[in-house]
Amino acid sequence: MLYSQMQSNPLHMHARARFSGIRIVPAKAPSLYQECVKVFVAELARSEQQDQQVAEMNFLPAKLLANIFEEMCEYPALSGVLRKLLCDPVLFMRVFTNQSLYVVGKCLRHASSSSGKPIVPELTKNYCDMVRDEPLDSSSSAFMSRIQGALKLGSFVYEAGWAASSVKVLKVVQSMISSVEDKQLRAKLELDCIQRLLRAEASSVISKAGKTCDILLSLTTTVEDTNVLIKSYLQVAYYQYRARQYEQCHEWTLKTMNLITSSTPIDDIIEVLQLEALFCFNKQRYDLGNMLISQAIQRARSHYGTYHRGYAAVLQNYGLCLIKMNATSAAIPALMEALDVTVRHLGSQTPHVPMIESYIAYGLFRRSQSTGRFDMALDHIDRAIAATGQMMLSGAKQTLDYLNAVRDLIRKGCDSARTATKECKPAKADSYDQFTFSEIREKYFELNESFEKEITA
């Protein structure tokens, strides 16, 4: 009886814990280490000698540096200091190569959003300058670490939407790799770098991507690793798609599909499904394309989660596909979700945002043909144009020309041809079962064969 009363009485329980040596603390109480980080950052925010404290951070371990950066995100007054620290390529790379990319992304978002000016172009410029001005001995382990870190940075910057900045970083890496003495290692690193470079060039400087594509294909002639070939062929296919050479893109995706096995990385499977779906929608093979992109969405959702740019990228392509088939009512929610995920993951200061906004604007324009009210479409395209101008994007003129063309189209208002066009109602992505890739490949070739017969009939 007494025991049951003690159990029901919190005071008795605390007394038992105190005498037994058990420490009663909240489940999520901060550790002494975490409290020290908070106190340090709070003191930094109040300090009148910030420069001295910032200089001392050069000597801190990478983990502690990352925790301090993350805590600084809670202080708007420190956004300028945080930006200065992140633009220091030495400090940034110590955190970037050793800590969570989630923390890095959060800090970059905060530093960009508070100042209203993107940080990535400045950071990558500083990094490239540092590599050129402070060369390392090519036989040292630090040199190899710099190459690996730079490759990772090039891809990270590309995924964040800064393809032109990614090209600059990867060009510097390419130069470093040429100094590697071990021929076998140099060939492996060169292939990895060229794959990433082709991807970035295809998204920013398409005129230079053709030469890089030829280099990549020449490097693959002696490759026997299937997964390396798949990765290389996907970059070639992506370049062909961006160059609007859709038939060539189709040929490379078919080669890739025939190489895929159970050991193929899921990222590559998602990629090939998207590329082939985009080809199908361009060829107006909507049922086949919808099946492929739906399989990509399901895999991206389970692989990346719903808070990841990889998932948003698939949704963005899905929305674009739906617009191509005049299924705007289905396209707009997919694009709105893609925009929401992108902003939450990367912030608003990324080139991905104005492009998604432009697709939403066009979708709203198409859907509003029956009502004649285009104010929502104009709001989205105006935001896209303003964001592009504010970010001062490399190649902004070409992007602004495209965005202004969309705005001019919307301002013209109703289009009798578009008004008369009946909107498509495709099957929802979630209505498909998730197939194995072998089943997808079988269904794809079966449906593709029926399409070819219809064309020749």
N, C-alpha and C positions, 0 to 999 in steps of 0.2 A: 504493500500500500504506500509506504513512504517513498519507495523507489519510483512508483508511478507518479507520485506528486512532484518529485524532483524533476522527472522528465518533462512534466507539463509546465514547470515553473522556470522561466529563463534565468532568474537570479540564482537558483540552485545550480543550474547547468553551468553558468559562468564561474560559480564558486568551485565546482568540481574541476573545471578546466584550469582555473588558476592554481589550485593545489596540485594538480597532476602535471603541471609544467606546459600544458597546451596553451598556445598563444591565440587569443581570439582577435581576428582582424577581418575586415570585409574581404569577400572573395576576390575582388579586383583592386585591392589596395596597391598603390604604386610602391615599387621597391625603392630602396635608398638610392640606387643608381638613377632611377627615373626622376626621383625628387631632385637630385643634384643637377640633372639636365635642365629641369624646369627652372630651378633657382638661377642657374647660369644664364639662361636665355632671358629670364625676367630682369636680371641685373644688367644684361647687355642692352635691353630695351630702355632702361633708365640711365644708362651710363652716358657721360659726356666725353668719354675717351674710348669710343667704339673702335677707332682705328688700331689702337694698341691691342685690344682684345681680339679683334679680327686677325691681326698678324700672328697672334699666339695659336690660332686654330691650325696653322700649317703643321704644327707638331703633334696634333691629336691623331689617335688611331681612326681608321676609316669608319668603324662601327659607331664610335662616339660622335664623329663628325656628321654621320647620317642622322643620328638621333637629334643632334642639335639643329640641323637643317629642318627636320620635320617639325620640331617644336617651334621654330621660328615662323612657320606657316600660320601659327595661331596669333601672331602679332603683326597686324597690318603696317605698323610703324617701322617694322624691320624688313619690309619687302625690298627696299632699295639695297640694304646690306646683303640680304639673301641673294639678290640678283648679281651683285658684285662678286660674291663668293662662288656662285654657280658658273659665272663667266670666266673664272680662273681655271684654265684647263687642267692644271695639276691637281687642284683640290677636287674638281668635278670628277676626273677619271678615277681618283682613289675611291670615291663613293660609288661611281657608276659600275666599276668592275668588281666590286666586292659586296655590294648590298642589293636589296630588293629593287627591281625596276618600278615597283608600285610607289616606293618612297621617292625615288628619283622623279617619276612622273608628277607626283603630288607637289614636290618642291618647284619643278619647272612651271607647272600650272599657276601656282601662287605667285611666283616671281613675274610671270607674264601678265596675268590678269590684273595685278595691282598697279603695274606701270602702264598698262594699255599697249605695250610694245612687245612683240614676240622676242623671246630670248634665244631660241635655237640658232638662227642665223649668226648672231653675235658669238655664241658659244663655239659653233663649228669653225668660224673664221679664226677665233683665238686659238683653237686647237691646232688647226692646220699651220698657222704661223709658228706655234711652239715647236711642232715637229720639224719644220724646216730650219728654225733658228737654233734648236737644241738637239742636233743629231746624236744618236747613240751608236756605240760600237756594234756592228752587225753580228758579231760572234757572241755577244752577251745575252744572258737570259732576259735582261730588262728590254732588249730590242725585240725579242720574240713576244714578250708580254705586251709591248706597245702595239705590235701588229695585231695580236688577238683582240686587244681592247679597241683598237681602231675599227676592225671589222665589225665588232659588236655595235660600236657607236654608229657606223654607217647604216646598218640595218635599223637600229633604233630610231634614228633621225628620219629614215625613209618611212617607217611605219607611222611616225608622228605627222606625216604629211609633207615633210620638207625634202622633196626629191632632189632639188637642185643642190641643197646643202649636203645631202647624202653623196651626190656625185663628187663634190669637192673632197670630202673625207676619203672616199674610196680611191680617188686618184692619188692621194697622198699615200694611201696604203699600197697601192700598186707600185709606186716608186720605191717604197721600203722593201717590198717583197723581192724586187729585182736585185737587192743586195744580199739576199740569203745565199750562202755558199752551198749548202746541201741541195743538190739538184732535185732529188726526190721530194724533199720537203717543200722546195720552192715551187715545183709543179703543182703540188697539192694546194698550197696557199694561193697560187695564182688562179687556179680553177675556181676556188671558193670566192675569191675577190671579183673575178670577172662575172660570175653568176649574179652577185649582188649589184655590181656596177651596171650590167645590162638592164636589170630591173629598174634601177633608179633613172638611168638615161631614157628608157622607154617612157617614163612618166614625166620627163622634164625636157630633155634635149633629144628629141626623136631623130634629128638629123645626124647625130653622132652615134646613135645606137646600132646602126647597120654594121659599122666597122667592128664594134664590140661583139655583135652577134657572130660575125665571121670568126673572130678570135676564139670565142667560146666553142663554136663547132669544131674548130681545128684542134682545140685542147681535148675534146671528148673522143677523138679517133682512137686513142689508146686506152680509154677508160673501160674497165670491166665491171666495176661496181654498179649494180642495177639502180640503187637508190641515188647515186651520183648522176647517172644518166637521166633518171626521172626529173631530178631537180634542174638539170641543165636544159632538158627539152621543154620544161614548163616555162623557163625564162625566155626561150626562143619563141614559144607559142604566145606568151604575153606580149613580147615585142611585136610580133606579127599582128596581133589584135589591135594594139595601140597604133600601128602603122596602117590600119584598116585593110590589111591583107588577109581577109577572113578565110579564104580557102587554104592558104598556107598555115594559118593558125589551126585550122581544123586538122590538117595533115599531122601536125606535131602533137596535137592533143590525142589523136588516134594512136600514134606511136607510143605515147606515154601510157594510155589506157591499157595497151597490150603488155606493158612491162610491169604494171602494178601487181603486187602480191600481198599476202597477209602481213608482211613485215614492212610495207611501205608506210612512212610517217603519215599520220592523219592529216597534217597540214597540206601535204602534197595531194592527197585524195580530194580534199575540199577545193583546192586550187584547180585541179583538172575538171572537176564537176562544174565549177563556175565558168571556166573558159569555154567548155563545150556547150554549156547552156547559153552563153552569150552568142555563140556562133549560131545555134539553133534559132534563137529569137531573131537574129539578123536575117536568117533565111525563112522566117515566118513558120518555122516548125514548132508551134507553140506548145503542143501537148508534150513533145519530147523534151523541149527546153524546160518546161515547168516541172517535169519529173526530176530532171537533173538538178536544177537549182533548189528544189525542195529537199533533195537528199543532202545537198551541201549545207542548207540551213540547219537541218536536224543534227548533222555532225558538228557543225560549228557551235551550236548551242550546248551540246553535251561536252565538247572538247574544251572550248574557251570559257564557257559560262556566258551569261547575258551582260556582264560588265567588262567587255573587252573589245578593243578596236577590231580584232579579227572577226568577231561576230557581227559588229556593225558594218564591216566591209562587205560581208555576204548579204546582209539586208539591203545595203546600198545598191549592190548589183541586182538583187531581186527586184527592188523598186524600179530600177532602170529597165529591166526586162519587161515588167508589167506595163510601164509607160509605152514601150515599143509596140505592145500588142493592144494598146488603148484600153487597158484595165486600170484606169486612174483611181477609181474608188478603192481598189485593193493596193495600189502603189503608194498612195499618200500615207496610210498608217505605217507601212513598212519603212518608208523614208523618214517619217517623224521619229520612229523608234531608233533608226540608225543615227539620226541627228542627236537624239537624247543621250544615247550610249557614248557617242563620240565626244560630246561636250563634257559628260561626266568623267570620261576616262582621260581625255587630252586637254580639256578646257576649250574655250571659244577661240583662242589665238592659234588656230591651226588651219592650213589651207583646205583641209577636208570639209570644214564647216560651210564656206561659201559655195562649194560645189554641190553639197547635199541640199543647201537652201535653194539653189537654182533648179534642181530636179523637182523639189517640192513646188516651187513657183510654177514650173511648166505643168506639173500635174494638176495643180489648182486651176490654172488657165484652161486646160482641156476640160476639166470637170464643170467649170462655170459657164461653158458655152450656152447651156440652156437657160441660165439665169441672167447672164450679161453683167454679173457683178464680179469684178476682178481685183477688188481692193486687197484681199488676202494674198493673192498671187503677187501683186505689186509690193506689198510689205516684205515678203520673203526675198524677192529679187533685189529690192533696195538695200536690205540688210546684207545680202551677199556682196553687192558692189561696194558698200561702205566698208565691210570687213576686209575685202581684198585691197582697197586703197590704204586702209589703216595699217595692214601688215606689210605693205610695200614689198610684195612678193617678187622674187626673181621671175622674169617672164610675165610680169603683171599685165603688160599691154595686151598680150594674146588672151589672157584670162578675162580681162576687162572687156575686150572686144566681144567675146562670147557672151558674157553676162549682159552687156548692153544690147546685144542682138535679141536676147530673151526678153529683156524689158521692152524693147521696141515692139516685139511681137505681142506682148501682153497689152500694151497701150493701144494697139490697133483694135482690140476688142473682139467682138463676135466674128467668126469665120463661118460662112454658110456651109462650106464643105465639111468642116469639123463638127458643126452642129448636127448635120445629117448623119454622121457616122455613129453607128450603134456601139455602145460600150461593151467590151467583152467581160465575161464573168468566169474567170479561170477557177479551177479547183484550188482550195487553200493548201498552203504548204504542209500544214499539219494533217491534212486528210490522207497523205500517203504514208504507208508503212515504211519503216526504215529497212532497206534492202542491204544485203552484203554487196561488196563491190562486184563480185562475180555475177550476182543477179542483175545488178545495174548494167554491167557490160552486156549481158545476154539480152536484156530488155532493150537496151540502146540499139544494138545492131539489128535486132528484130524490127523495131520501129523505124530505124533509119532505112532499112531495106525497103519497107513498105512505102516510105516517102519517095525513094528513088524510083520505084516502079510507077508511082503516080505521076512523077515528072516526065518519065519517058513514054507513058501511055498516050 
